[in-house]
């Protein structure tokens, strides 16, 4: 149905009904009220004729609308949606735009009002932030228009049944990629790492310039150059570059401990978004990026590589990952790594330990992994627990609850100390800062020549 009566019509009709009731007491009002009723019906017919008339020019339909968004949405990021409403009426119209967004957003407030002049295009922009990966189904774009008379509305429906997949946050990946290219990663919390010593990969010999490390002077090459008069005072230094083609694997725990949500996103989705960004940064640094997901058994393994199209392959694999309900088997993870990852690599393990005893059950397997590889265990700080601890206690019950909460927070810090005691690198981070903190660790390892 595309025909609707407006509230203005019912208000006028209601006043006329009241007038007809009063006309029983004042008979002289009956004829004017009948004239007004006829005028209301006539104006309504004229309004209908105006709204259903063809558009001006070559346009048969007097109104066009379309929804513009990307071919995929980024999980956990603000994605822009644009609505274009183009009027070909011969008069200005009032429009009410209702966009039927996917049910996953649980929103019913995507409604806009606009005044559109004849021959003009009105653009509406708004943002959507999905918190789950998968397929999102958009409904119709509904536009209800009214003429200046305003007694009748006509409904138009456009862009019906548009399906858009939600992928790991490629918007966040592009943001970090652009900042890395322009050496502006500090803008998003990535620290500048002071390089200690040299990496082991020699690149070239070049002339000395003020500020170069004097320990890099190549005295033999300088002596050879000194045999020519024009280069008698020219010093040369050895120039080093970061070691390349190192393997960086992200190991993602998909067990039940990764189902916990923070700010709408599960820990698994935070880990997936961080994996995509870290893998892209590793490729920019000329390293090889790989992926291994696991739960009660090993799941997907993408061997480390840096060929063209490899990042797209990682993105497709990450898109399909789902959390499991069973306990994670770290023994199976160790077997999988030992079998398929033979070269020494940086292993970034995304998991979560809530108690010290939970970590100690997996410690033997973590120690075995750390013997053959550079292992970084990344687990999550409970930010809601921290906010609760920062709230002043008002009652005795609050004091008791905060004491229990502090015990859990202390256990997280003890896990870090226990891992360090066995020479295992660890990172305890809030979920919202996971990506920047993980990149910091990766760049730190590169600067120290650990990989």
Protein Blocks (a to p, Z undefined) as FASTA:
>chain_A
ZZdcdfklmmmmmmmmmmmmmmmmmmmlmmmmmmmmmmmmmmmmmmmmmmmpccehjbfb
lbdcdddddfbdcehiacddddddddfbfbdcdddddddddfklopakbccdddddehia
cddddddddfbecdddddddddddddfkopaccdddehehiacdddddfklmmmmmmmmm
nopmmmnopacdddehjafbdfbdcdddehiafklpcfklmmmmmmpmklmmpccddddd
ddehiacdddddfbfklmpcgehiafklmmmmmmmmmmmmmmmnopacddddddfbccbd
cdddfbehklmmmmmmmmmpccdfbdcdfklmmmmmmmmmmbgcddddddddfbfklmmm
mmmmmmmmmmmmccdddddddfklmmmmmpccfbfklmmmmmmmmmmmmmmmmmmmmmmm
nopacddddfklmmmmmmmmmmmmmmnopZZ
